[in-house]
Amino acid sequence: RFNKMQGCIDSYKQFMNIKKHMRDEKTGLYYHGYDESREMYWADPVTGCSPNFWLRAMGWFMVAMVDVLERMDEQLYNEYRGIMAMLNQFDFDTCMDAMEQMLKDAVDAMIAFQDAESGMFWQVIDKAGIEGNYLETSGSALFAYAVLKGVRLGYLPKRYASYGEKAFYGTCDRYLSKNPDGSLQLDGICLVAGLGGKDHRDGSLAYYFSEPVVCNDAKGVGPLVLAYT
């Protein structure tokens, strides 16, 4: 709509930068944060990345990929392709293929850490069963949304739907309950997690396990509703 859609090109480049700088080659997961200067106390002095994989950050990233792919595919085809050709950098199909592959790779990485019993994911994704870690609602619901929508729109193979459904129903079975007055309650939601700030949030396991776990927070309810739809 604005500025000859230059913002769309910037969005695509941001995804590629995230893949370049924040993806862990061993697990395929993406770190919570990245500091280009390497000066923040939570940043690895070599990679600039924070030390752990936070579930909700990974969930948000997968949802962003699916939602952006939908816009690229449905509404931006001619404009995006024309702009890319004009800039002589990419073509539309190459951009779509790269985004779809990045989404599939991210989902594959997550599937390896999906809890076999519940279908949910752990607050710190790759640290299952460690004392203080827990199966978290918002990130599990974001995964379900991204996967189920990705399958519906054809970005992911149909067989992946079972992973999204398992996360959705597992979250409902574990944390969705009915109060005596008939209202619903959704538990197991990490209230917030960040890096830096006045509380010296260092990205350690102890930090992620220390943040409050709450019920009916929008950051959990919203993704579950999105996954349901």
C-alpha positions as CSV (number, residue, x, y, z in Angstrom):
1,R,0.0,0.0,0.0
2,F,2.9,2.4,0.8
3,N,6.3,3.3,-0.6
4,K,6.0,0.9,-3.6
5,M,5.9,-2.0,-1.1
6,Q,9.5,-1.6,-0.1
7,G,8.5,-2.8,3.4
8,C,7.6,-6.2,1.9
9,I,11.1,-6.6,0.6
10,D,12.5,-5.6,4.0
11,S,10.3,-8.2,5.7
12,Y,11.7,-10.9,3.4
13,K,15.2,-9.8,4.1
14,Q,14.6,-9.9,7.8
15,F,13.6,-13.5,7.7
16,M,16.7,-14.3,5.7
17,N,18.9,-12.4,8.3
18,I,17.2,-14.3,11.1
19,K,18.0,-17.6,9.4
20,K,21.6,-16.5,8.8
21,H,22.4,-15.3,12.4
22,M,20.0,-17.0,14.8
23,R,19.5,-20.6,13.6
24,D,21.4,-23.3,15.5
25,E,22.8,-25.7,12.9
26,K,22.8,-28.7,15.3
27,T,19.1,-28.6,16.3
28,G,17.6,-26.4,13.6
29,L,16.0,-24.2,16.4
30,Y,16.3,-20.4,16.6
31,Y,17.7,-18.7,19.6
32,H,15.6,-16.2,21.5
33,G,17.7,-13.1,20.9
34,Y,20.6,-11.8,18.9
35,D,23.0,-8.8,19.5
36,E,25.0,-7.8,16.5
37,S,27.4,-5.9,18.7
38,R,28.1,-8.9,21.0
39,E,28.2,-6.5,23.9
40,M,25.0,-7.5,25.8
41,Y,25.8,-9.7,28.8
42,W,23.4,-12.4,27.6
43,A,25.0,-12.6,24.1
44,D,27.6,-15.2,23.1
45,P,30.8,-13.3,22.3
46,V,31.2,-15.3,19.0
47,T,27.7,-15.7,17.6
48,G,25.9,-12.8,19.4
49,C,23.0,-15.2,20.2
50,S,21.4,-15.7,23.6
51,P,22.0,-19.0,25.2
52,N,18.7,-20.8,24.9
53,F,15.7,-21.6,22.7
54,W,12.5,-20.0,24.2
55,L,9.3,-21.7,23.1
56,R,7.1,-18.7,22.5
57,A,9.8,-16.9,20.5
58,M,10.0,-19.9,18.2
59,G,6.2,-20.1,18.0
60,W,5.9,-16.4,17.1
61,F,8.6,-16.9,14.4
62,M,6.7,-19.8,12.8
63,V,3.4,-17.9,12.9
64,A,5.1,-14.9,11.2
65,M,6.4,-17.1,8.4
66,V,3.0,-18.6,7.7
67,D,1.2,-15.3,7.8
68,V,3.7,-13.6,5.6
69,L,3.6,-16.4,3.1
70,E,-0.1,-16.1,2.9
71,R,0.2,-12.4,2.0
72,M,2.9,-13.0,-0.5
73,D,1.0,-15.8,-2.2
74,E,-2.5,-14.3,-2.2
75,Q,-2.1,-10.5,-2.6
76,L,1.5,-9.6,-3.5
77,Y,2.3,-11.9,-6.4
78,N,2.5,-9.5,-9.3
79,E,3.8,-6.5,-7.3
80,Y,6.3,-8.5,-5.4
81,R,7.6,-10.3,-8.5
82,G,7.9,-7.0,-10.4
83,I,9.7,-5.2,-7.6
84,M,12.2,-8.1,-7.2
85,A,12.8,-8.1,-11.0
86,M,13.3,-4.4,-10.9
87,L,15.9,-4.6,-8.1
88,N,17.5,-7.5,-10.0
89,Q,18.0,-9.4,-6.7
90,F,15.4,-12.1,-6.4
91,D,12.4,-13.4,-8.2
92,F,9.1,-14.2,-6.6
93,D,9.2,-17.9,-6.9
94,T,12.7,-18.0,-5.3
95,C,11.4,-15.9,-2.4
96,M,8.4,-18.2,-1.9
97,D,10.5,-21.3,-2.1
98,A,13.0,-20.0,0.4
99,M,10.3,-19.0,2.9
100,E,8.5,-22.3,2.5
101,Q,11.7,-24.3,3.0
102,M,12.6,-22.2,6.1
103,L,9.1,-22.9,7.5
104,K,9.3,-26.6,6.9
105,D,12.8,-26.8,8.4
106,A,11.7,-24.9,11.5
107,V,8.7,-27.2,11.9
108,D,10.9,-30.3,11.5
109,A,13.2,-29.0,14.1
110,M,10.4,-28.5,16.5
111,I,8.8,-31.9,15.9
112,A,12.0,-33.5,17.2
113,F,11.3,-31.9,20.6
114,Q,7.5,-32.5,20.7
115,D,6.6,-34.2,23.9
116,A,5.5,-37.7,23.0
117,E,2.8,-38.0,25.7
118,S,1.2,-34.7,25.7
119,G,2.0,-33.3,22.2
120,M,3.0,-30.0,23.8
121,F,6.4,-28.3,24.0
122,W,8.7,-27.3,26.9
123,Q,9.2,-23.7,28.0
124,V,12.9,-24.2,27.0
125,I,12.4,-26.4,24.0
126,D,15.4,-28.7,24.1
127,K,15.5,-29.2,27.9
128,A,12.7,-31.7,28.5
129,G,12.4,-33.0,32.0
130,I,15.0,-30.6,33.6
131,E,13.9,-29.4,37.0
132,G,11.9,-26.2,36.7
133,N,11.0,-26.7,33.0
134,Y,7.4,-27.2,32.1
135,L,5.0,-27.8,29.2
136,E,3.9,-24.3,28.1
137,T,0.6,-23.3,26.6
138,S,1.2,-20.3,24.4
139,G,4.2,-21.6,22.4
140,S,2.5,-25.0,21.9
141,A,-0.6,-23.2,20.6
142,L,1.4,-21.1,18.3
143,F,3.1,-24.2,16.9
144,A,-0.4,-25.7,16.3
145,Y,-1.6,-22.6,14.5
146,A,1.4,-22.3,12.3
147,V,1.4,-26.0,11.3
148,L,-2.3,-26.4,10.8
149,K,-2.5,-23.2,8.7
150,G,0.6,-24.1,6.8
151,V,-0.9,-27.4,5.9
152,R,-4.2,-25.8,4.9
153,L,-2.5,-23.3,2.6
154,G,-0.2,-26.0,1.1
155,Y,3.1,-24.8,2.5
156,L,3.6,-28.0,4.5
157,P,2.8,-31.6,3.6
158,K,-0.6,-32.8,4.7
159,R,0.9,-35.4,7.0
160,Y,2.2,-32.6,9.2
161,A,-1.4,-31.8,10.3
162,S,-1.2,-34.6,12.9
163,Y,1.6,-32.8,14.7
164,G,-0.4,-29.6,14.9
165,E,-3.5,-31.4,16.1
166,K,-1.5,-33.3,18.7
167,A,-0.2,-30.0,20.1
168,F,-3.7,-28.4,20.1
169,Y,-5.6,-31.2,21.7
170,G,-2.7,-31.9,24.1
171,T,-2.8,-28.3,25.3
172,C,-6.6,-28.5,25.7
173,D,-6.4,-31.7,27.6
174,R,-3.7,-30.5,30.0
175,Y,-4.6,-26.9,30.6
176,L,-8.1,-26.0,29.5
177,S,-10.7,-26.5,32.1
178,K,-14.2,-25.4,33.1
179,N,-14.9,-23.3,36.3
180,P,-17.9,-24.0,38.5
181,D,-19.7,-21.0,36.9
182,G,-19.2,-22.5,33.4
183,S,-16.4,-20.2,32.3
184,L,-13.3,-21.6,30.8
185,Q,-9.8,-21.4,32.2
186,L,-6.6,-21.8,30.3
187,D,-3.5,-22.4,32.5
188,G,0.2,-23.0,31.8
189,I,0.9,-19.6,30.1
190,C,4.3,-18.0,30.6
191,L,3.4,-14.4,31.5
192,V,6.5,-12.8,29.8
193,A,10.1,-13.6,29.1
194,G,12.7,-11.2,27.7
195,L,16.4,-10.4,27.7
196,G,18.3,-7.6,29.4
197,G,16.4,-4.8,31.2
198,K,16.5,-3.6,34.7
199,D,15.9,-7.1,36.1
200,H,19.1,-8.4,34.4
201,R,17.3,-11.1,32.4
202,D,20.3,-13.2,31.3
203,G,18.6,-15.9,29.2
204,S,19.7,-18.7,31.5
205,L,17.6,-21.7,32.2
206,A,17.0,-20.4,35.8
207,Y,15.6,-17.2,34.3
208,Y,13.1,-18.8,32.0
209,F,11.9,-21.1,34.8
210,S,11.5,-18.1,37.2
211,E,9.0,-16.1,35.2
212,P,5.3,-16.3,36.4
213,V,3.0,-18.9,34.9
214,V,-0.5,-17.6,34.7
215,C,-4.0,-18.4,33.4
216,N,-6.2,-16.7,30.8
217,D,-3.5,-14.4,29.6
218,A,-4.1,-13.2,26.0
219,K,-0.7,-14.5,24.9
220,G,-2.0,-18.0,25.4
221,V,-5.7,-17.6,24.8
222,G,-5.2,-15.8,21.5
223,P,-3.0,-18.5,19.9
224,L,-5.2,-21.3,21.1
225,V,-8.2,-19.6,19.5
226,L,-6.2,-19.0,16.3
227,A,-5.2,-22.6,16.2
228,Y,-8.8,-23.7,16.7
229,T,-10.0,-21.5,13.8
